[in-house]
Amino acid sequence: IAIGEKTLGPEHPDHATGLDHLASLLQAQGRYADAEPLYRRALEISQKALGDFHPSVAALLSNLAGCLNAQGRYTDAEPIYRRVLVRMERSVGNDHQDYASILSNLAGLLSAQGQHREAILHIHRAVKIFERVLGWDHPSTENVRAREAHIRSKM
């Protein structure tokens, strides 16, 4: 990271990518307090360099929301997931598997907060997108259908 920052500069989008990768590694290790500021810094760099609606910015927002969600910080993560949906809809449309993945993540978060009815709306929409885009028997489609069944079982 230090070498990348020195050679590319602290505001270069590729430096932001390196920060994102390191944050993802730290998050996978359960080191959320170390990962979160790296996600935030990568997001700041990318927003300045690429603009608010670039797909990379949406991905970084999603990663940050995932980090917050993993910590049980649902009220912090929820508005970020909703911002990601707006950006994804603008950049890739609302019938894209990446959009559906964010819907699924938001549904899981809402369900964890006991908001099962809203969660069902989002997860059902995600299932339909995955079925249309990837097919009925694709592993990602099956995973999202399983999440939908799990959420329904909580109602």
Z-matrix of the N, CA and C atoms (Angstrom, degrees):
N
C 1 1.451
C 2 1.532 1 109.49
N 3 1.322 2 116.70 1 -44.72
C 4 1.463 3 120.61 2 -179.35
C 5 1.520 4 111.49 3 -62.72
N 6 1.327 5 116.31 4 -40.44
C 7 1.464 6 119.99 5 179.13
C 8 1.525 7 109.94 6 -65.48
N 9 1.332 8 116.31 7 -44.46
C 10 1.458 9 120.18 8 178.42
C 11 1.508 10 112.17 9 -61.26
N 12 1.317 11 116.45 10 -40.64
C 13 1.462 12 120.02 11 179.03
C 14 1.523 13 110.64 12 -65.36
N 15 1.333 14 116.22 13 -38.86
C 16 1.464 15 119.93 14 -178.89
C 17 1.528 16 111.55 15 -71.04
N 18 1.326 17 117.33 16 -42.56
C 19 1.464 18 119.52 17 -176.16
C 20 1.529 19 112.69 18 -80.51
N 21 1.318 20 117.37 19 -38.44
C 22 1.468 21 120.83 20 -177.18
C 23 1.525 22 112.98 21 -91.39
N 24 1.315 23 115.03 22 -27.87
C 25 1.454 24 120.74 23 -173.90
C 26 1.528 25 109.98 24 101.89
N 27 1.317 26 116.85 25 152.33
C 28 1.466 27 120.42 26 -174.49
C 29 1.527 28 114.74 27 -70.78
N 30 1.329 29 117.76 28 -11.87
C 31 1.466 30 120.55 29 -177.28
C 32 1.533 31 112.58 30 -110.72
N 33 1.317 32 117.79 31 11.62
C 34 1.467 33 121.38 32 -177.36
C 35 1.532 34 110.23 33 -81.19
N 36 1.338 35 118.28 34 138.21
C 37 1.470 36 120.87 35 179.93
C 38 1.533 37 113.98 36 -58.45
N 39 1.334 38 117.23 37 -31.51
C 40 1.465 39 118.84 38 178.51
C 41 1.529 40 111.20 39 -69.08
N 42 1.317 41 116.70 40 -31.01
C 43 1.465 42 120.34 41 173.74
C 44 1.529 43 109.20 42 -64.95
N 45 1.331 44 116.26 43 -40.09
C 46 1.469 45 120.40 44 177.05
C 47 1.526 46 110.54 45 -61.05
N 48 1.323 47 116.76 46 -38.77
C 49 1.465 48 120.81 47 177.94
C 50 1.521 49 110.87 48 -61.57
N 51 1.331 50 116.23 49 -42.85
C 52 1.465 51 120.39 50 177.18
C 53 1.522 52 111.81 51 -61.87
N 54 1.325 53 116.51 52 -41.96
C 55 1.466 54 120.39 53 177.68
C 56 1.528 55 110.74 54 -63.08
N 57 1.331 56 116.19 55 -41.39
C 58 1.467 57 120.90 56 178.36
C 59 1.523 58 110.60 57 -61.54
N 60 1.319 59 117.46 58 -44.38
C 61 1.465 60 120.62 59 -179.87
C 62 1.522 61 111.44 60 -63.64
N 63 1.322 62 116.57 61 -42.21
C 64 1.459 63 119.67 62 178.08
C 65 1.525 64 110.18 63 -64.99
N 66 1.325 65 117.09 64 -42.31
C 67 1.467 66 120.57 65 178.49
C 68 1.524 67 110.76 66 -60.78
N 69 1.329 68 116.83 67 -41.18
C 70 1.467 69 120.54 68 178.62
C 71 1.528 70 111.33 69 -62.21
N 72 1.318 71 116.22 70 -40.81
C 73 1.462 72 120.96 71 177.63
C 74 1.532 73 110.29 72 -63.33
N 75 1.324 74 116.33 73 -46.24
C 76 1.461 75 120.06 74 179.56
C 77 1.527 76 111.09 75 -63.34
N 78 1.326 77 116.33 76 -40.18
C 79 1.460 78 119.84 77 178.44
C 80 1.530 79 110.37 78 -62.76
N 81 1.325 80 117.08 79 -41.80
C 82 1.464 81 120.98 80 179.40
C 83 1.524 82 111.49 81 -61.96
N 84 1.322 83 115.97 82 -25.76
C 85 1.461 84 121.58 83 177.63
C 86 1.524 85 112.03 84 -88.34
N 87 1.331 86 116.50 85 0.63
C 88 1.459 87 120.16 86 -179.13
C 89 1.515 88 113.47 87 80.39
N 90 1.321 89 117.16 88 14.11
C 91 1.467 90 121.81 89 -178.42
C 92 1.530 91 109.23 90 -95.78
N 93 1.326 92 114.90 91 65.27
C 94 1.466 93 121.82 92 -173.67
C 95 1.520 94 112.90 93 -64.13
N 96 1.316 95 116.86 94 -39.20
C 97 1.467 96 119.79 95 -178.96
C 98 1.530 97 111.10 96 -64.84
N 99 1.314 98 117.52 97 -28.42
C 100 1.464 99 121.38 98 176.57
C 101 1.529 100 111.07 99 -82.38
N 102 1.326 101 116.75 100 -33.58
C 103 1.465 102 120.94 101 -177.13
C 104 1.521 103 112.35 102 -74.29
N 105 1.318 104 117.09 103 -41.90
C 106 1.464 105 120.58 104 -172.80
C 107 1.526 106 114.21 105 -55.17
N 108 1.347 107 119.91 106 -49.06
C 109 1.472 108 117.73 107 -179.75
C 110 1.530 109 113.04 108 -65.14
N 111 1.318 110 117.40 109 -28.48
C 112 1.465 111 119.85 110 177.11
C 113 1.524 112 110.61 111 -69.59
N 114 1.338 113 116.75 112 -41.26
C 115 1.466 114 119.60 113 174.68
C 116 1.526 115 110.45 114 -60.26
N 117 1.328 116 115.69 115 -43.90
C 118 1.476 117 119.62 116 -178.07
C 119 1.523 118 111.08 117 -64.93
N 120 1.317 119 117.57 118 -39.66
C 121 1.470 120 120.57 119 179.04
C 122 1.530 121 110.33 120 -68.45
N 123 1.314 122 117.18 121 -42.91
C 124 1.470 123 120.70 122 178.05
C 125 1.525 124 110.27 123 -61.31
N 126 1.308 125 116.06 124 -39.99
C 127 1.460 126 121.18 125 178.57
C 128 1.524 127 110.98 126 -63.76
N 129 1.326 128 116.23 127 -44.87
C 130 1.474 129 121.04 128 178.81
C 131 1.530 130 111.06 129 -58.83
N 132 1.322 131 116.14 130 -46.88
C 133 1.468 132 121.05 131 179.89
C 134 1.530 133 110.20 132 -61.59
N 135 1.323 134 116.56 133 -48.02
C 136 1.463 135 121.16 134 -176.33
C 137 1.519 136 112.26 135 -65.72
N 138 1.320 137 117.46 136 -39.41
C 139 1.455 138 120.03 137 178.52
C 140 1.526 139 110.82 138 -62.62
N 141 1.325 140 116.44 139 -42.23
C 142 1.466 141 120.24 140 179.16
C 143 1.527 142 111.33 141 -66.27
N 144 1.315 143 116.24 142 -42.47
C 145 1.461 144 120.34 143 -174.10
C 146 1.533 145 113.45 144 -81.90
N 147 1.323 146 117.05 145 -33.57
C 148 1.465 147 120.28 146 -170.13
C 149 1.527 148 114.45 147 -115.50
N 150 1.321 149 116.81 148 -16.90
C 151 1.464 150 120.65 149 -177.25
C 152 1.522 151 111.46 150 94.94
N 153 1.329 152 115.40 151 160.02
C 154 1.459 153 121.74 152 -174.14
C 155 1.525 154 114.57 153 -65.59
N 156 1.319 155 118.26 154 -26.17
C 157 1.455 156 119.90 155 -172.62
C 158 1.523 157 114.28 156 -105.99
N 159 1.319 158 117.21 157 14.57
C 160 1.458 159 120.87 158 176.43
C 161 1.530 160 108.85 159 -72.86
N 162 1.328 161 118.08 160 141.28
C 163 1.473 162 119.94 161 179.55
C 164 1.533 163 113.96 162 -55.42
N 165 1.322 164 117.74 163 -32.21
C 166 1.472 165 119.88 164 178.30
C 167 1.522 166 111.46 165 -65.59
N 168 1.313 167 116.80 166 -35.07
C 169 1.463 168 120.89 167 177.71
C 170 1.527 169 109.46 168 -67.30
N 171 1.320 170 116.68 169 -42.10
C 172 1.467 171 120.05 170 177.16
C 173 1.527 172 110.57 171 -61.36
N 174 1.317 173 117.16 172 -41.25
C 175 1.469 174 120.73 173 179.26
C 176 1.524 175 111.06 174 -63.88
N 177 1.333 176 116.73 175 -41.28
C 178 1.462 177 120.03 176 178.43
C 179 1.530 178 111.41 177 -66.16
N 180 1.320 179 116.56 178 -40.98
C 181 1.462 180 119.76 179 175.87
C 182 1.526 181 110.43 180 -60.10
N 183 1.309 182 115.74 181 -43.30
C 184 1.465 183 120.25 182 178.72
C 185 1.527 184 111.04 183 -62.01
N 186 1.313 185 117.14 184 -42.30
C 187 1.469 186 120.72 185 178.68
C 188 1.524 187 111.02 186 -63.28
N 189 1.328 188 116.35 187 -41.84
C 190 1.468 189 120.10 188 177.38
C 191 1.519 190 110.29 189 -62.65
N 192 1.328 191 116.83 190 -46.01
C 193 1.467 192 120.50 191 178.95
C 194 1.524 193 110.54 192 -60.38
N 195 1.324 194 116.84 193 -40.27
C 196 1.458 195 120.68 194 177.87
C 197 1.515 196 112.42 195 -62.32
N 198 1.320 197 116.42 196 -38.57
C 199 1.464 198 121.43 197 177.81
C 200 1.533 199 110.21 198 -64.93
N 201 1.318 200 115.59 199 -44.83
C 202 1.465 201 119.91 200 178.77
C 203 1.524 202 110.51 201 -65.76
N 204 1.317 203 116.89 202 -41.80
C 205 1.458 204 122.41 203 179.03
C 206 1.528 205 110.53 204 -60.91
N 207 1.313 206 116.89 205 -43.10
C 208 1.467 207 121.37 206 -179.54
C 209 1.523 208 112.03 207 -62.56
N 210 1.324 209 116.03 208 -24.16
C 211 1.468 210 120.91 209 178.16
C 212 1.530 211 112.07 210 -89.09
N 213 1.335 212 116.23 211 -0.94
C 214 1.457 213 119.65 212 -176.72
C 215 1.515 214 112.75 213 78.81
N 216 1.307 215 117.03 214 15.54
C 217 1.471 216 121.91 215 179.75
C 218 1.526 217 109.12 216 -90.92
N 219 1.317 218 114.21 217 64.16
C 220 1.457 219 121.84 218 -172.58
C 221 1.523 220 113.38 219 -62.91
N 222 1.316 221 116.76 220 -40.17
C 223 1.472 222 118.34 221 -177.93
C 224 1.526 223 111.14 222 -69.71
N 225 1.324 224 117.80 223 -22.59
C 226 1.464 225 120.89 224 174.48
C 227 1.535 226 110.80 225 -82.14
N 228 1.316 227 116.79 226 -37.60
C 229 1.462 228 121.34 227 -175.64
C 230 1.526 229 112.72 228 -77.03
N 231 1.330 230 117.78 229 -36.69
C 232 1.466 231 120.21 230 -174.01
C 233 1.525 232 114.24 231 -56.36
N 234 1.346 233 119.29 232 -51.22
C 235 1.468 234 116.90 233 -179.38
C 236 1.531 235 113.21 234 -64.54
N 237 1.314 236 116.66 235 -26.49
C 238 1.465 237 119.50 236 177.84
C 239 1.522 238 109.71 237 -70.53
N 240 1.334 239 117.45 238 -44.52
C 241 1.466 240 119.38 239 175.57
C 242 1.528 241 110.81 240 -57.94
N 243 1.320 242 116.45 241 -39.97
C 244 1.472 243 119.28 242 -179.74
C 245 1.532 244 110.89 243 -66.85
N 246 1.336 245 117.17 244 -37.02
C 247 1.474 246 120.56 245 175.17
C 248 1.524 247 110.60 246 -63.68
N 249 1.334 248 116.00 247 -39.60
C 250 1.466 249 120.18 248 179.21
C 251 1.522 250 110.09 249 -61.81
N 252 1.318 251 116.94 250 -41.85
C 253 1.468 252 119.76 251 179.32
C 254 1.527 253 111.38 252 -59.13
N 255 1.320 254 116.73 253 -42.36
C 256 1.467 255 120.58 254 178.72
C 257 1.532 256 109.92 255 -61.94
N 258 1.319 257 116.39 256 -45.53
C 259 1.459 258 120.10 257 -179.17
C 260 1.527 259 111.68 258 -67.33
N 261 1.329 260 116.20 259 -41.03
C 262 1.464 261 119.81 260 179.48
C 263 1.529 262 111.09 261 -65.13
N 264 1.310 263 116.06 262 -40.78
C 265 1.462 264 119.09 263 179.28
C 266 1.522 265 110.08 264 -60.40
N 267 1.317 266 115.92 265 -39.94
C 268 1.464 267 120.03 266 -179.69
C 269 1.531 268 111.93 267 -72.23
N 270 1.322 269 117.28 268 -36.56
C 271 1.468 270 119.27 269 -174.64
C 272 1.530 271 113.58 270 -88.78
N 273 1.332 272 118.89 271 -41.64
C 274 1.465 273 120.00 272 -176.70
C 275 1.526 274 113.24 273 -119.74
N 276 1.318 275 117.12 274 -10.23
C 277 1.457 276 121.15 275 -179.08
C 278 1.514 277 111.34 276 94.84
N 279 1.329 278 115.17 277 168.62
C 280 1.464 279 119.43 278 -176.36
C 281 1.525 280 112.73 279 -97.37
N 282 1.324 281 116.93 280 19.90
C 283 1.457 282 121.41 281 176.26
C 284 1.529 283 109.92 282 -127.97
N 285 1.309 284 115.98 283 33.63
C 286 1.464 285 123.29 284 -176.36
C 287 1.522 286 108.48 285 -112.89
N 288 1.320 287 116.70 286 147.85
C 289 1.460 288 119.13 287 -177.47
C 290 1.534 289 112.50 288 -63.78
N 291 1.319 290 119.01 289 -31.04
C 292 1.469 291 120.09 290 177.29
C 293 1.525 292 110.27 291 -66.28
N 294 1.311 293 116.77 292 -39.25
C 295 1.465 294 121.68 293 175.75
C 296 1.525 295 109.36 294 -61.96
N 297 1.325 296 116.16 295 -44.36
C 298 1.463 297 121.04 296 179.47
C 299 1.525 298 111.56 297 -63.38
N 300 1.320 299 117.54 298 -35.39
C 301 1.469 300 120.65 299 177.77
C 302 1.521 301 111.09 300 -62.78
N 303 1.325 302 116.51 301 -40.54
C 304 1.469 303 120.16 302 178.54
C 305 1.529 304 109.88 303 -67.95
N 306 1.340 305 117.23 304 -40.22
C 307 1.468 306 119.95 305 174.99
C 308 1.524 307 110.45 306 -57.24
N 309 1.318 308 116.20 307 -42.93
C 310 1.460 309 120.82 308 179.46
C 311 1.528 310 111.52 309 -63.97
N 312 1.322 311 116.62 310 -43.21
C 313 1.466 312 120.34 311 177.83
C 314 1.518 313 111.45 312 -62.53
N 315 1.327 314 116.14 313 -44.02
C 316 1.464 315 120.40 314 178.25
C 317 1.524 316 109.86 315 -62.58
N 318 1.316 317 117.06 316 -41.55
C 319 1.467 318 120.19 317 179.02
C 320 1.529 319 111.14 318 -60.83
N 321 1.314 320 116.87 319 -42.69
C 322 1.470 321 120.10 320 177.73
C 323 1.514 322 112.07 321 -61.73
N 324 1.314 323 115.90 322 -42.44
C 325 1.464 324 121.38 323 178.09
C 326 1.527 325 110.60 324 -62.79
N 327 1.326 326 117.06 325 -47.62
C 328 1.464 327 121.00 326 -179.59
C 329 1.527 328 110.70 327 -62.14
N 330 1.313 329 116.76 328 -41.32
C 331 1.458 330 120.36 329 178.50
C 332 1.534 331 110.87 330 -63.00
N 333 1.322 332 116.58 331 -40.37
C 334 1.469 333 120.54 332 178.57
C 335 1.531 334 111.74 333 -61.54
N 336 1.335 335 115.61 334 -25.23
C 337 1.465 336 120.59 335 178.14
C 338 1.531 337 112.10 336 -92.06
N 339 1.330 338 116.33 337 2.52
C 340 1.458 339 120.16 338 -179.85
C 341 1.521 340 114.12 339 84.81
N 342 1.324 341 117.86 340 9.39
C 343 1.469 342 122.32 341 179.57
C 344 1.528 343 109.51 342 -94.00
N 345 1.331 344 114.74 343 63.09
C 346 1.455 345 121.05 344 -171.07
C 347 1.521 346 113.57 345 -67.40
N 348 1.312 347 117.97 346 -36.12
C 349 1.468 348 119.67 347 -177.95
C 350 1.533 349 111.16 348 -63.44
N 351 1.327 350 116.86 349 -46.93
C 352 1.465 351 118.81 350 177.44
C 353 1.527 352 110.64 351 -67.07
N 354 1.322 353 116.43 352 -37.33
C 355 1.464 354 120.61 353 178.90
C 356 1.529 355 110.80 354 -59.33
N 357 1.335 356 116.55 355 -41.93
C 358 1.464 357 120.62 356 179.94
C 359 1.527 358 111.04 357 -61.67
N 360 1.313 359 117.16 358 -40.35
C 361 1.469 360 120.04 359 179.05
C 362 1.527 361 110.93 360 -58.71
N 363 1.325 362 116.12 361 -45.52
C 364 1.469 363 120.74 362 -177.86
C 365 1.521 364 111.93 363 -71.30
N 366 1.339 365 116.50 364 -43.53
C 367 1.467 366 117.86 365 -176.56
C 368 1.523 367 110.78 366 -70.21
N 369 1.308 368 117.47 367 -35.55
C 370 1.471 369 119.99 368 178.18
C 371 1.534 370 110.35 369 -64.03
N 372 1.309 371 115.86 370 -41.84
C 373 1.472 372 120.04 371 177.05
C 374 1.532 373 110.56 372 -62.79
N 375 1.340 374 116.28 373 -40.88
C 376 1.466 375 120.83 374 178.18
C 377 1.531 376 110.98 375 -61.97
N 378 1.333 377 116.11 376 -43.18
C 379 1.467 378 120.36 377 178.86
C 380 1.521 379 110.12 378 -58.72
N 381 1.313 380 116.94 379 -46.65
C 382 1.472 381 120.91 380 -178.31
C 383 1.526 382 111.03 381 -61.47
N 384 1.329 383 116.96 382 -40.36
C 385 1.468 384 120.08 383 178.43
C 386 1.526 385 110.39 384 -65.21
N 387 1.332 386 117.01 385 -47.15
C 388 1.461 387 120.17 386 179.35
C 389 1.526 388 111.27 387 -60.29
N 390 1.329 389 117.21 388 -42.42
C 391 1.461 390 119.77 389 179.17
C 392 1.527 391 111.09 390 -61.35
N 393 1.319 392 115.72 391 -42.57
C 394 1.471 393 120.58 392 -178.45
C 395 1.532 394 111.44 393 -69.96
N 396 1.315 395 117.18 394 -41.48
C 397 1.465 396 121.00 395 -173.48
C 398 1.530 397 112.28 396 -84.99
N 399 1.326 398 116.95 397 -43.66
C 400 1.460 399 120.20 398 -173.34
C 401 1.526 400 114.13 399 -105.74
N 402 1.324 401 116.10 400 -17.63
C 403 1.458 402 119.37 401 -178.42
C 404 1.515 403 112.08 402 103.17
N 405 1.313 404 114.59 403 158.43
C 406 1.462 405 122.87 404 -174.27
C 407 1.528 406 112.51 405 -62.01
N 408 1.338 407 117.47 406 -39.05
C 409 1.464 408 120.22 407 -171.56
C 410 1.535 409 114.24 408 -103.40
N 411 1.318 410 117.17 409 12.59
C 412 1.470 411 119.89 410 177.06
C 413 1.535 412 109.19 411 -68.10
N 414 1.325 413 118.15 412 142.11
C 415 1.473 414 120.22 413 -178.97
C 416 1.540 415 113.79 414 -56.17
N 417 1.319 416 117.73 415 -37.77
C 418 1.472 417 119.62 416 178.14
C 419 1.517 418 111.10 417 -65.48
N 420 1.325 419 116.38 418 -38.90
C 421 1.461 420 120.29 419 177.71
C 422 1.525 421 110.01 420 -64.28
N 423 1.320 422 116.11 421 -43.43
C 424 1.463 423 120.36 422 179.44
C 425 1.528 424 111.25 423 -63.30
N 426 1.329 425 117.10 424 -38.92
C 427 1.470 426 120.33 425 178.54
C 428 1.524 427 111.47 426 -63.80
N 429 1.321 428 116.63 427 -42.16
C 430 1.466 429 119.94 428 -179.54
C 431 1.533 430 110.45 429 -69.74
N 432 1.333 431 116.48 430 -36.82
C 433 1.473 432 119.07 431 175.44
C 434 1.528 433 110.54 432 -63.27
N 435 1.333 434 116.88 433 -38.98
C 436 1.468 435 120.56 434 177.86
C 437 1.535 436 110.16 435 -64.47
N 438 1.317 437 117.02 436 -38.83
C 439 1.463 438 119.90 437 176.75
C 440 1.524 439 110.31 438 -63.71
N 441 1.325 440 116.58 439 -40.76
C 442 1.458 441 120.12 440 178.12
C 443 1.536 442 110.19 441 -61.28
N 444 1.321 443 117.19 442 -44.57
C 445 1.472 444 120.81 443 179.03
C 446 1.521 445 110.56 444 -61.96
N 447 1.313 446 116.49 445 -40.26
C 448 1.474 447 120.57 446 179.19
C 449 1.539 448 110.50 447 -63.49
N 450 1.308 449 116.34 448 -44.80
C 451 1.477 450 119.65 449 179.54
C 452 1.527 451 109.58 450 -64.05
N 453 1.316 452 117.08 451 -43.65
C 454 1.469 453 120.36 452 179.07
C 455 1.523 454 111.26 453 -60.77
N 456 1.313 455 117.35 454 -34.01
C 457 1.466 456 120.81 455 -179.03
C 458 1.531 457 111.98 456 -68.13
N 459 1.318 458 117.16 457 -18.25
C 460 1.468 459 121.42 458 -179.78
C 461 1.523 460 112.81 459 -86.60
N 462 1.331 461 115.61 460 -11.10
C 463 1.468 462 119.00 461 -175.84
C 464 1.516 463 111.34 462 -80.74
